[in-house]
Amino acid sequence: MLPQPERQTLATHWGTYRVRMEGGRPIALDPFEADPDPSPIASAMLEARTAPARILRPAVRRSFLERGHAAGGEGRGGEPFVEVGWDEALALVAGELDRLRSHHGNGAIYGGSYGWASAGRFHHAQSQVHRFLNTIGGYTRSVQNYSFAAADTILPHVIGDRRGLASGHTPWRLLAGHAELIVMFGGASPKNAQVSSGGLSRHALREGILACRDKGAELVSISPIRDDTALEAGAQWWAPRPQSDVALMLGLCHTLLSEGLHDRDFLGRCTTGFDRVEAYLTGAADGTPKTADWAAALCEIPAEEIRALARRMAANRTFIMMSWSLQRADHGEQPYWMAITLAAMLGQIGLPGGGLGFGYGSVNGVGNAAQEITWPSLPQGENPVADFVPVARIADMLLDPGGAYDFNGERRNYPDIKLIYWAGGNPFHHHQDLNRLVRAWQRPQTIIVHEPWWTATARHADIVLPVTTQLERNDIVCANRDLMLAASHKAVEPAGEARDDYAIFSGLAARLGVEEAFTEGRDEESWLRQLYGLARQRIAAANLDIPDFDSFWRQGVTLLPEPEAVKPLLADFRADPQAYRLATPSGLIELFSEKIAGFGYDDCLGHAAWLPSQE
């Protein structure tokens, strides 16, 4: 039995909180005492737990209950739901999965669950549904994310991997006191940094930005929105025309080149392809010099200001930050490649306070100095189905089964999806074109959704199974880009008849004859102890120690020390490009990529380029 905690703790994507109880119910969430800038967002969970939109019993779309998949999808989103008992609901779901596997194969099942649903290591909706679907023969999966998929694709071609995107950043402590100028494309938004996938103990963005300011760094925030950088940071604000950042960076690069301010040694030693970039900048390649005046006409920043900023960047130790958000536009890979090109011309990549990084302020934790420990998670097993689709193409996939599309140099075909199983996340919250998604959502024969509330995704489903919230279950949070392990305690019994995902999938696994494969004979507590034991082993391998499980569970929060030694992004490569070759074809930073040029794409050339938006 789990030991009684000293005080209830809740660990979420928005922070860690002590749960204040009164009369056996939670009445307030007090921020973790070590958090210097706590977010109030999580407090909404208290009212949401019993809000009118809470789903209290399993429910089935009326026509689907009457006629099954023959009802078609046109009524989704408009029809009423009928509540049913758990036995009937699970039998209906198991029957649909069995039918789909028998008639269409497991490749016709799309395992959705793009979303953050839970910060926990065990009650993590994506892990739960993928583990379950793998035990019954697999599913078509999604890859990448909406946040930085374009960067996720382009960076390995340019710098060999994804360092500086979601991990491996130059830490704040190597920026404060070293960076003399920080230029932030897209700003570093305090509102976005309230959250972090996998939880957090400390909201660190404001602290990091102000430390840089206090130690003498000048800040420039380049964003259409003034408060994309904390106002107290005192940043100079530039408001370019939206989606013109690449043009602005080209104007900066042209100034560096034309005034001889670029670092020829770094470019020759650590990059390849600058001759092609130079031909593009000067106009030798296409007849259009990318001067500051040319850029000014596109970004609506005066040309002389562009030239002056380029000179300041060359004269100072300069760090380039870029928000993930710049990729959420046409040609979203170009700003990333262009920022790397600009940083390479400055020649400060790999130096304390110099170079670049992506995502500072996009979520909390980017720039934290964290221990490099791979935290354990619920094993998902092996997926026998090899097919996948980029997550942002879900509407394309449903509207054009069998259709061809290009992806990272490959010519692929969309699968023919008959059933969507979604647990965790809400595609109607983050997809690009919701009207198109509504049309696409009518195509599958069956849609099954796990949800605590009547979200748009739940309302557009056929079968809806009510699940618990984080206040209603026990879990362990090992925060990404953080130094915390937290025991997230169950504070209250589930609302209505809600069950956790694990209980639901265990019941389905029993009906489909794979219960032992799914559960491995473990209940919630056994899994928590198993995962914590793995975490403790990995921490011990890093010559650190944490309490035994029972002590950890009672205390609620365990913090690890910051690593003593930290390095800027690509520091080793800068010091010795041959000994620390990048995983690019040349081993160098590829300002021009022969491989990408070989794809023959009109909308992605062999180097970073200005490509006008369709908007």
C-alpha positions as a printed NumPy array, in Angstrom:
array([[  0.   ,   0.   ,   0.   ],
       [  1.24 ,   3.481,  -0.822],
       [  2.447,   5.29 ,   2.319],
       [  0.505,   8.319,   3.573],
       [  2.095,  11.533,   2.217],
       [  3.181,  14.246,   4.623],
       [  1.17 ,  16.667,   2.465],
       [ -0.629,  16.103,  -0.829],
       [  1.458,  17.159,  -3.841],
       [  0.221,  17.762,  -7.369],
       [  2.732,  17.89 , -10.241],
       [  1.452,  19.192, -13.569],
       [  2.644,  20.675, -16.834],
       [  2.161,  24.095, -15.217],
       [  4.244,  23.491, -12.116],
       [  4.295,  21.685,  -8.795],
       [  1.818,  22.515,  -6.064],
       [  0.929,  21.559,  -2.495],
       [ -2.75 ,  20.666,  -2.33 ],
       [ -4.654,  22.436,   0.43 ],
       [ -7.447,  20.199,   1.699],
       [-10.566,  21.048,   3.654],
       [-13.295,  18.621,   4.593],
       [-11.72 ,  15.906,   2.446],
       [-11.677,  17.976,  -0.729],
       [ -9.027,  20.154,  -2.401],
       [ -9.719,  23.872,  -2.016],
       [ -6.462,  25.463,  -3.208],
       [ -3.134,  24.714,  -4.905],
       [ -0.21 ,  26.399,  -3.168],
       [  2.879,  26.777,  -5.417],
       [  5.935,  24.692,  -4.643],
       [  8.086,  26.673,  -2.257],
       [ 11.17 ,  26.591,  -4.53 ],
       [  9.356,  28.08 ,  -7.543],
       [ 10.363,  31.765,  -8.013],
       [  7.663,  32.582, -10.579],
       [  4.721,  30.169, -10.168],
       [  1.9  ,  29.96 , -12.68 ],
       [ -1.737,  30.266, -11.585],
       [ -3.018,  28.124, -14.468],
       [ -3.243,  24.867, -12.53 ],
       [ -5.743,  26.3  , -10.048],
       [ -8.384,  25.942, -12.765],
       [ -8.171,  22.17 , -12.264],
       [-10.076,  22.509,  -8.988],
       [-13.253,  23.89 , -10.565],
       [-12.822,  21.9  , -13.778],
       [-12.947,  18.638, -11.846],
       [-16.685,  19.069, -11.209],
       [-17.581,  21.557, -13.942],
       [-20.77 ,  21.047, -15.985],
       [-18.63 ,  19.948, -18.947],
       [-17.22 ,  16.998, -16.971],
       [-18.029,  13.597, -18.505],
       [-19.376,  11.392, -15.734],
       [-20.406,   8.156, -17.53 ],
       [-19.515,   6.371, -20.769],
       [-21.508,   7.813, -23.667],
       [-22.23 ,   6.751, -27.244],
       [-23.416,   8.877, -30.167],
       [-27.094,   8.037, -30.576],
       [-27.075,   6.792, -34.181],
       [-23.87 ,   4.84 , -33.573],
       [-25.49 ,   3.108, -30.596],
       [-28.462,   2.195, -32.784],
       [-26.659,   1.177, -35.985],
       [-22.963,   0.868, -35.215],
       [-20.42 ,   1.998, -37.808],
       [-23.145,   1.847, -40.493],
       [-24.406,   5.153, -39.061],
       [-21.559,   6.948, -40.843],
       [-19.785,  10.024, -39.591],
       [-21.945,  12.877, -40.861],
       [-23.71 ,  13.262, -37.528],
       [-20.514,  13.679, -35.539],
       [-20.484,  16.919, -33.619],
       [-24.237,  17.459, -33.958],
       [-25.945,  14.413, -32.479],
       [-26.779,  13.841, -28.814],
       [-25.044,  11.139, -26.792],
       [-26.623,   8.343, -24.796],
       [-25.031,   7.299, -21.506],
       [-24.352,   3.565, -21.085],
       [-22.777,   1.364, -18.448],
       [-19.11 ,   0.457, -18.458],
       [-19.715,  -3.166, -19.448],
       [-21.699,  -2.127, -22.505],
       [-19.178,   0.548, -23.452],
       [-16.151,  -1.728, -23.174],
       [-17.917,  -4.5  , -25.08 ],
       [-18.739,  -2.021, -27.841],
       [-15.141,  -0.754, -28.065],
       [-13.667,  -4.27 , -28.   ],
       [-16.109,  -5.357, -30.716],
       [-15.138,  -2.448, -32.977],
       [-11.425,  -3.112, -32.535],
       [-11.917,  -6.793, -33.3  ],
       [-13.994,  -6.004, -36.385],
       [-11.461,  -3.514, -37.714],
       [ -8.526,  -5.878, -37.172],
       [-10.349,  -8.737, -38.903],
       [-11.677,  -6.825, -41.905],
       [ -9.072,  -4.135, -42.533],
       [ -5.929,  -4.994, -40.556],
       [ -4.276,  -3.057, -37.768],
       [ -2.912,  -0.48 , -40.213],
       [ -6.456,   0.884, -40.508],
       [ -6.338,   1.948, -36.833],
       [ -4.896,   5.395, -36.135],
       [ -3.555,   5.709, -32.584],
       [ -4.003,   9.397, -31.948],
       [ -3.194,  10.968, -28.604],
       [ -1.14 ,  13.909, -29.694],
       [ -1.316,  16.048, -26.587],
       [ -0.026,  16.539, -23.084],
       [ -2.986,  15.071, -21.093],
       [ -0.796,  14.   , -18.152],
       [  2.614,  15.009, -16.854],
       [  3.022,  11.638, -15.143],
       [  5.304,   8.804, -16.132],
       [  2.617,   6.127, -15.686],
       [ -0.754,   7.763, -16.376],
       [  0.576,   9.213, -19.614],
       [ -2.228,   8.893, -22.123],
       [ -0.034,   8.518, -25.215],
       [  2.023,   5.769, -23.629],
       [ -1.086,   3.972, -22.376],
       [ -2.972,   3.91 , -25.676],
       [  0.104,   3.021, -27.715],
       [  1.02 ,   0.193, -25.342],
       [ -2.52 ,  -1.139, -25.574],
       [ -2.735,  -0.919, -29.368],
       [  0.64 ,  -2.62 , -29.71 ],
       [ -0.554,  -5.552, -27.609],
       [ -3.441,  -6.123, -30.049],
       [ -1.305,  -5.994, -33.204],
       [ -0.257,  -2.385, -33.716],
       [ -1.577,   0.79 , -35.319],
       [ -0.686,   3.59 , -37.719],
       [  1.183,   6.182, -35.688],
       [  1.921,   9.866, -35.978],
       [  5.383,  11.403, -35.925],
       [  6.666,  14.856, -34.928],
       [  4.585,  17.667, -33.437],
       [  2.883,  20.955, -34.182],
       [  5.415,  22.934, -32.135],
       [  8.594,  22.448, -34.138],
       [  8.152,  19.746, -36.793],
       [  9.783,  21.864, -39.51 ],
       [ 12.821,  22.391, -37.296],
       [ 12.813,  18.732, -36.324],
       [ 13.175,  17.906, -40.014],
       [ 15.681,  20.55 , -41.123],
       [ 18.164,  20.611, -38.222],
       [ 19.62 ,  17.112, -38.764],
       [ 20.443,  18.127, -42.344],
       [ 22.178,  21.318, -41.201],
       [ 23.845,  20.515, -37.849],
       [ 23.504,  16.73 , -37.784],
       [ 20.964,  16.374, -34.964],
       [ 18.35 ,  18.256, -32.979],
       [ 20.497,  19.759, -30.247],
       [ 19.436,  23.276, -29.355],
       [ 15.817,  22.556, -30.248],
       [ 14.225,  20.603, -27.38 ],
       [ 17.378,  19.814, -25.395],
       [ 21.116,  20.473, -25.362],
       [ 20.751,  24.251, -25.196],
       [ 23.355,  26.686, -23.993],
       [ 22.272,  27.137, -20.341],
       [ 21.267,  30.474, -18.85 ],
       [ 24.304,  30.49 , -16.62 ],
       [ 26.541,  30.592, -19.715],
       [ 24.484,  33.428, -21.154],
       [ 24.296,  35.704, -18.1  ],
       [ 27.611,  37.492, -17.792],
       [ 28.875,  36.297, -21.194],
       [ 26.319,  37.483, -23.741],
       [ 26.587,  41.188, -24.488],
       [ 23.71 ,  41.241, -26.962],
       [ 20.753,  38.836, -27.136],
       [ 18.579,  39.04 , -30.252],
       [ 15.281,  37.195, -29.851],
       [ 13.344,  36.316, -33.008],
       [  9.797,  35.713, -31.798],
       [ 10.69 ,  37.019, -28.356],
       [ 10.845,  34.853, -25.236],
       [  7.278,  34.809, -24.037],
       [  6.516,  34.559, -20.291],
       [  3.009,  33.278, -20.99 ],
       [  4.334,  30.287, -22.956],
       [  6.992,  29.524, -20.355],
       [  4.307,  28.806, -17.763],
       [  4.178,  25.243, -19.096],
       [  6.531,  22.36 , -19.782],
       [  5.708,  18.9  , -21.06 ],
       [  6.483,  16.463, -18.272],
       [  6.167,  18.949, -15.419],
       [  8.494,  21.404, -13.699],
       [  9.627,  22.581, -10.299],
       [ 10.791,  26.121, -11.122],
       [  9.569,  28.659, -13.669],
       [ 12.974,  29.906, -14.8  ],
       [ 12.505,  32.112, -17.89 ],
       [ 11.987,  35.446, -16.145],
       [ 14.865,  34.682, -13.785],
       [ 17.166,  33.819, -16.714],
       [ 16.277,  36.836, -18.84 ],
       [ 16.639,  39.27 , -15.927],
       [ 19.985,  37.726, -14.942],
       [ 21.271,  38.397, -18.462],
       [ 20.003,  41.982, -18.303],
       [ 21.463,  42.556, -14.843],
       [ 24.864,  41.336, -16.016],
       [ 24.983,  43.808, -18.862],
       [ 23.356,  42.141, -21.86 ],
       [ 21.398,  44.317, -24.242],
       [ 18.172,  42.648, -25.403],
       [ 16.353,  43.01 , -28.71 ],
       [ 12.913,  41.397, -29.052],
       [ 11.812,  40.918, -32.667],
       [  8.113,  40.093, -32.684],
       [  4.83 ,  41.679, -33.786],
       [  3.737,  41.453, -30.12 ],
       [  5.405,  43.723, -27.543],
       [  4.893,  41.456, -24.523],
       [  6.41 ,  38.418, -26.215],
       [  9.308,  39.373, -23.94 ],
       [  8.808,  40.366, -20.292],
       [  8.465,  44.14 , -20.203],
       [ 10.695,  44.451, -17.126],
       [ 13.571,  43.025, -19.186],
       [ 13.772,  46.397, -20.938],
       [ 14.303,  44.881, -24.374],
       [ 14.375,  47.041, -27.466],
       [ 11.259,  46.086, -29.427],
       [ 11.216,  45.553, -33.171],
       [  7.838,  44.757, -34.745],
       [  8.441,  43.374, -38.251],
       [  5.711,  42.362, -40.647],
       [  4.624,  38.818, -39.627],
       [  6.483,  35.992, -41.415],
       [  9.239,  38.307, -42.629],
       [ 11.952,  37.136, -40.22 ],
       [ 13.948,  35.346, -42.945],
       [ 14.067,  38.519, -45.02 ],
       [ 15.266,  40.469, -41.981],
       [ 17.994,  37.898, -41.284],
       [ 19.085,  38.001, -44.92 ],
       [ 19.423,  41.783, -44.664],
       [ 21.581,  41.323, -41.566],
       [ 23.701,  38.716, -43.343],
       [ 24.155,  40.901, -46.425],
       [ 25.399,  43.748, -44.22 ],
       [ 27.891,  41.425, -42.492],
       [ 29.12 ,  40.257, -45.878],
       [ 29.273,  43.618, -47.66 ],
       [ 31.073,  45.308, -44.754],
       [ 33.488,  42.417, -44.174],
       [ 32.14 ,  41.714, -40.695],
       [ 31.61 ,  37.968, -41.193],
       [ 33.986,  35.457, -39.569],
       [ 35.841,  33.916, -42.52 ],
       [ 37.879,  31.598, -40.299],
       [ 34.836,  30.02 , -38.64 ],
       [ 33.017,  29.69 , -41.954],
       [ 36.005,  27.979, -43.56 ],
       [ 36.746,  25.706, -40.603],
       [ 33.265,  24.725, -39.383],
       [ 30.843,  25.087, -42.307],
       [ 30.38 ,  24.032, -45.88 ],
       [ 28.47 ,  25.75 , -48.667],
       [ 29.036,  29.389, -47.773],
       [ 30.019,  30.126, -51.373],
       [ 26.465,  29.238, -52.428],
       [ 25.019,  31.394, -49.656],
       [ 27.275,  34.271, -50.691],
       [ 26.067,  34.028, -54.281],
       [ 22.485,  34.185, -53.033],
       [ 23.172,  37.163, -50.733],
       [ 24.887,  39.196, -53.422],
       [ 22.302,  38.354, -56.073],
       [ 24.793,  36.522, -58.25 ],
       [ 22.554,  33.439, -58.062],
       [ 19.184,  35.033, -58.817],
       [ 19.775,  38.683, -59.704],
       [ 18.36 ,  40.023, -56.423],
       [ 20.878,  41.259, -53.817],
       [ 19.469,  40.646, -50.321],
       [ 20.467,  44.063, -49.059],
       [ 19.121,  45.769, -45.974],
       [ 17.051,  47.975, -48.289],
       [ 15.564,  44.884, -49.964],
       [ 14.784,  43.418, -46.526],
       [ 13.295,  46.679, -45.263],
       [ 10.656,  46.649, -47.995],
       [  9.532,  43.195, -46.848],
       [  9.809,  43.394, -43.061],
       [  8.977,  47.112, -42.661],
       [ 12.025,  47.763, -40.462],
       [ 14.134,  50.73 , -41.685],
       [ 17.207,  49.639, -43.628],
       [ 19.583,  51.733, -41.528],
       [ 18.319,  50.038, -38.36 ],
       [ 18.965,  46.649, -39.94 ],
       [ 22.51 ,  47.652, -40.854],
       [ 23.102,  49.078, -37.382],
       [ 21.932,  45.88 , -35.696],
       [ 24.216,  43.779, -37.915],
       [ 27.181,  45.918, -36.849],
       [ 26.213,  45.592, -33.16 ],
       [ 25.926,  41.821, -33.515],
       [ 29.387,  41.598, -35.064],
       [ 30.96 ,  43.911, -32.471],
       [ 29.575,  42.085, -29.419],
       [ 29.31 ,  38.574, -28.029],
       [ 25.885,  37.885, -29.499],
       [ 23.377,  35.153, -28.802],
       [ 20.5  ,  34.49 , -31.203],
       [ 17.313,  33.081, -29.704],
       [ 14.437,  31.974, -31.866],
       [ 10.974,  30.93 , -30.765],
       [  9.579,  27.618, -31.972],
       [  6.567,  29.582, -33.2  ],
       [  8.335,  30.868, -36.307],
       [  7.899,  27.468, -37.929],
       [  4.103,  27.649, -37.753],
       [  3.88 ,  29.277, -41.153],
       [  4.587,  28.54 , -44.792],
       [  8.192,  27.437, -45.314],
       [  8.627,  26.996, -41.567],
       [ 12.052,  25.354, -41.869],
       [ 13.606,  28.459, -43.426],
       [ 13.867,  30.65 , -40.273],
       [ 15.815,  27.889, -38.491],
       [ 18.271,  27.362, -41.328],
       [ 18.594,  31.131, -41.751],
       [ 19.288,  31.679, -38.038],
       [ 22.062,  29.077, -38.182],
       [ 23.491,  30.829, -41.252],
       [ 23.445,  34.184, -39.461],
       [ 25.077,  32.709, -36.343],
       [ 27.724,  31.   , -38.473],
       [ 28.594,  34.265, -40.2  ],
       [ 29.036,  35.884, -36.787],
       [ 31.376,  32.983, -35.946],
       [ 30.434,  32.714, -32.254],
       [ 28.751,  29.292, -32.249],
       [ 30.121,  27.206, -29.367],
       [ 31.302,  30.174, -27.259],
       [ 29.821,  31.116, -23.859],
       [ 27.224,  33.795, -24.544],
       [ 27.484,  33.305, -28.318],
       [ 25.809,  31.206, -30.973],
       [ 22.146,  30.356, -30.983],
       [ 19.323,  28.228, -29.617],
       [ 15.671,  27.588, -30.337],
       [ 12.7  ,  27.588, -27.987],
       [ 13.84 ,  29.805, -25.105],
       [ 10.508,  30.914, -23.695],
       [  8.507,  28.576, -25.94 ],
       [  8.145,  26.299, -22.923],
       [  9.666,  26.419, -19.481],
       [ 12.99 ,  24.696, -18.931],
       [ 14.748,  25.536, -22.186],
       [ 18.119,  26.814, -21.009],
       [ 18.037,  25.018, -17.674],
       [ 21.179,  23.166, -16.66 ],
       [ 19.653,  19.723, -16.032],
       [ 21.137,  16.324, -15.384],
       [ 21.378,  14.227, -18.549],
       [ 19.241,  11.354, -17.321],
       [ 16.772,   9.47 , -19.496],
       [ 13.743,   9.131, -17.267],
       [ 11.822,   5.844, -17.43 ],
       [  8.326,   5.739, -18.85 ],
       [  5.654,   3.105, -19.341],
       [  7.02 ,   0.67 , -21.966],
       [  4.986,   0.774, -25.162],
       [  6.272,  -2.462, -26.7  ],
       [  6.839,  -2.983, -30.413],
       [  4.476,  -1.743, -33.095],
       [  4.186,  -4.332, -35.901],
       [  2.712,  -1.66 , -38.214],
       [  5.49 ,   0.361, -39.842],
       [  3.309,   3.055, -41.418],
       [  3.131,   6.586, -40.014],
       [  1.921,  10.053, -40.896],
       [  3.243,  13.477, -39.802],
       [  0.853,  14.613, -37.092],
       [ -0.091,  17.921, -38.744],
       [ -1.253,  16.005, -41.834],
       [ -4.106,  14.19 , -40.074],
       [ -6.806,  15.975, -42.099],
       [ -4.902,  15.304, -45.341],
       [ -4.656,  11.625, -44.402],
       [ -8.377,  11.241, -43.695],
       [ -9.51 ,  13.191, -46.768],
       [ -7.126,  11.514, -49.225],
       [ -6.568,   7.834, -48.341],
       [ -3.912,   6.379, -50.627],
       [ -2.872,   9.834, -51.821],
       [  0.816,  10.622, -52.339],
       [  2.767,  13.235, -50.419],
       [  6.381,  14.312, -49.933],
       [  8.091,  14.051, -46.564],
       [ 11.78 ,  14.758, -45.955],
       [ 12.897,  13.511, -49.339],
       [ 10.531,  10.512, -49.433],
       [  7.456,   9.968, -51.559],
       [  4.866,   8.39 , -49.274],
       [  1.173,   7.432, -49.413],
       [ -1.51 ,   8.102, -46.849],
       [ -2.994,   5.042, -45.143],
       [ -6.73 ,   4.294, -45.315],
       [ -7.822,   4.864, -41.728],
       [-11.104,   3.31 , -40.613],
       [-10.866,   3.788, -36.839],
       [ -9.346,   6.528, -34.686],
       [ -8.528,   5.794, -31.044],
       [ -7.68 ,   9.041, -29.24 ],
       [ -6.627,   9.254, -25.608],
       [ -5.097,  12.49 , -24.356],
       [ -5.048,  15.754, -26.236],
       [ -7.552,  17.61 , -28.373],
       [ -6.816,  17.924, -32.111],
       [ -9.6  ,  20.488, -32.47 ],
       [ -7.577,  22.726, -30.181],
       [ -4.354,  22.852, -32.18 ],
       [ -4.977,  21.827, -35.793],
       [ -4.486,  24.461, -38.514],
       [ -7.828,  24.471, -40.365],
       [-10.702,  23.382, -38.132],
       [-13.383,  23.447, -40.811],
       [-11.278,  21.087, -42.892],
       [-10.641,  18.879, -39.854],
       [-14.404,  18.66 , -39.204],
       [-14.908,  17.413, -42.769],
       [-12.045,  14.95 , -42.437],
       [-13.339,  13.726, -39.068],
       [-16.5  ,  12.451, -40.766],
       [-14.556,   9.915, -42.86 ],
       [-13.535,   7.117, -40.424],
       [-16.042,   4.413, -39.572],
       [-15.431,   4.658, -35.821],
       [-13.914,   7.217, -33.446],
       [-13.212,   6.336, -29.805],
       [-12.095,   9.029, -27.363],
       [-10.968,   9.084, -23.719],
       [-11.721,  12.491, -22.166],
       [-12.511,  14.067, -18.79 ],
       [-14.565,  16.881, -20.401],
       [-16.868,  17.452, -23.36 ],
       [-14.2  ,  18.981, -25.569],
       [-14.686,  19.386, -29.303],
       [-12.874,  16.072, -29.822],
       [-15.222,  14.269, -27.441],
       [-18.273,  15.833, -29.096],
       [-17.038,  14.613, -32.495],
       [-16.556,  11.009, -31.337],
       [-18.758,   7.906, -31.511],
       [-17.79 ,   6.379, -28.171],
       [-16.578,   8.535, -25.275],
       [-15.01 ,   7.   , -22.163],
       [-14.668,   9.31 , -19.118],
       [-11.19 ,   9.438, -17.585],
       [ -9.718,  10.777, -14.384],
       [ -7.835,  14.018, -13.957],
       [ -4.436,  14.344, -12.337],
       [ -6.083,  15.2  ,  -8.996],
       [ -7.809,  11.818,  -9.069],
       [ -4.892,   9.399,  -9.479],
       [ -1.372,   8.703,  -8.25 ],
       [  1.657,   9.197, -10.459],
       [  5.348,  10.051, -10.624],
       [  6.596,  13.131, -12.451],
       [ 10.223,  13.26 , -13.601],
       [ 10.381,  16.67 , -15.176],
       [ 12.082,  17.183, -18.53 ],
       [ 14.731,  19.93 , -18.524],
       [ 14.357,  20.146, -14.749],
       [ 15.925,  18.767, -11.576],
       [ 12.772,  17.396,  -9.952],
       [ 11.079,  14.116,  -9.186],
       [  7.609,  14.584,  -7.733],
       [  5.076,  12.214,  -6.238],
       [  1.795,  13.42 ,  -7.687],
       [ -0.698,  12.274,  -5.076],
       [ -4.328,  11.366,  -5.578],
       [ -6.201,  14.064,  -3.661],
       [ -9.817,  13.093,  -4.291],
       [-11.938,  10.258,  -5.672],
       [-12.839,  10.383,  -9.376],
       [-15.882,  12.371, -10.427],
       [-18.836,  10.256, -11.46 ],
       [-17.778,   6.924, -12.945],
       [-14.495,   8.156, -14.435],
       [-11.684,   5.603, -14.655],
       [ -8.008,   6.074, -15.437],
       [ -6.718,   5.065, -18.859],
       [ -4.883,   2.075, -17.408],
       [ -8.064,   0.648, -15.884],
       [ -9.93 ,   1.143, -19.16 ],
       [ -7.256,  -0.497, -21.282],
       [ -6.865,  -3.333, -18.778],
       [-10.59 ,  -4.037, -19.12 ],
       [-10.359,  -3.964, -22.912],
       [ -7.234,  -6.129, -22.896],
       [ -9.096,  -8.751, -20.842],
       [-11.942,  -8.789, -23.372],
       [ -9.485,  -9.152, -26.251],
       [ -7.396, -11.89 , -24.63 ],
       [ -4.21 ,  -9.86 , -24.004],
       [ -4.614,  -8.809, -20.378],
       [ -1.346, -10.363, -19.175],
       [  0.623,  -8.823, -22.046],
       [ -0.804,  -5.399, -21.26 ],
       [ -0.68 ,  -5.357, -17.458],
       [  2.244,  -7.756, -16.813],
       [  0.334,  -8.553, -13.619],
       [  0.919,  -5.062, -12.187],
       [ -1.499,  -2.572, -10.697],
       [ -0.947,   1.19 , -10.398],
       [  1.231,   0.978,  -7.289],
       [  3.379,  -1.819,  -8.734],
       [  4.034,   0.222, -11.881],
       [  4.901,   3.316,  -9.85 ],
       [  7.405,   1.37 ,  -7.761],
       [  8.845,  -0.229, -10.907],
       [  9.317,   3.093, -12.703],
       [ 10.787,   4.78 ,  -9.641],
       [ 13.217,   1.901,  -9.191],
       [ 14.426,   2.361, -12.774],
       [ 14.816,   6.095, -12.198],
       [ 16.811,   5.429,  -9.04 ],
       [ 19.149,   3.076, -10.952],
       [ 19.788,   5.661, -13.657],
       [ 20.391,   8.374, -11.089],
       [ 22.84 ,   6.117,  -9.273],
       [ 24.688,   5.574, -12.565],
       [ 25.203,   9.357, -12.635],
       [ 26.775,   9.15 ,  -9.139],
       [ 23.735,  10.715,  -7.512],
       [ 21.292,   9.382,  -4.966],
       [ 17.605,   9.786,  -4.189],
       [ 15.471,   8.409,  -1.317],
       [ 13.816,   4.998,  -1.353],
       [ 10.314,   4.941,  -2.808],
       [  8.373,   5.099,   0.459],
       [ 10.388,   8.088,   1.706],
       [  9.991,   9.819,  -1.661],
       [  6.242,   9.213,  -1.647],
       [  5.84 ,  10.692,   1.822],
       [  8.011,  13.753,   1.085],
       [  6.409,  14.507,  -2.277],
       [  9.347,  16.237,  -4.009],
       [ 13.004,  15.315,  -4.507],
       [ 15.398,  17.736,  -6.195],
       [ 18.666,  16.823,  -7.899],
       [ 21.69 ,  19.142,  -7.903],
       [ 22.596,  21.137, -11.007],
       [ 25.435,  19.588, -13.027],
       [ 28.755,  21.238, -12.193],
       [ 30.119,  21.29 , -15.747],
       [ 28.05 ,  22.796, -18.558],
       [ 28.945,  23.748, -22.13 ],
       [ 27.551,  25.998, -24.841],
       [ 25.758,  24.348, -27.73 ],
       [ 28.338,  22.838, -30.166],
       [ 31.303,  23.824, -27.969],
       [ 33.23 ,  20.599, -28.626],
       [ 32.61 ,  20.83 , -32.363],
       [ 33.88 ,  24.39 , -32.455],
       [ 37.039,  23.434, -30.577],
       [ 37.836,  20.506, -32.905],
       [ 35.538,  20.026, -35.927],
       [ 37.386,  16.855, -36.983],
       [ 37.356,  15.088, -33.634],
       [ 33.721,  16.06 , -33.023],
       [ 32.329,  15.751, -36.527],
       [ 28.648,  16.472, -36.882],
       [ 26.32 ,  13.794, -38.244],
       [ 25.919,  15.662, -41.536],
       [ 27.342,  14.246, -44.797],
       [ 30.287,  16.652, -44.572],
       [ 30.664,  16.493, -40.781],
       [ 30.304,  20.292, -40.803],
       [ 27.476,  22.802, -40.483],
       [ 25.829,  22.61 , -43.899],
       [ 24.862,  26.1  , -44.977],
       [ 24.244,  24.488, -48.357],
       [ 22.976,  20.901, -48.383],
       [ 23.543,  18.813, -51.476],
       [ 21.084,  16.284, -50.07 ],
       [ 18.249,  18.785, -49.735],
       [ 19.058,  20.283, -53.119],
       [ 18.748,  16.753, -54.493],
       [ 15.152,  16.497, -53.254],
       [ 14.202,  18.922, -56.028],
       [ 11.688,  20.843, -53.919],
       [ 10.551,  24.233, -55.196],
       [  9.723,  25.308, -51.649],
       [ 13.002,  24.268, -50.002],
       [ 16.21 ,  25.024, -51.869],
       [ 19.683,  23.793, -51.011],
       [ 20.247,  26.753, -48.676],
       [ 18.112,  29.012, -46.486],
       [ 16.095,  31.366, -48.659],
       [ 13.3  ,  33.922, -48.662],
       [ 10.134,  32.283, -49.988],
       [  6.979,  34.437, -49.872],
       [  4.088,  33.1  , -47.83 ],
       [  0.885,  32.004, -49.561],
       [ -0.989,  34.114, -47.019]])
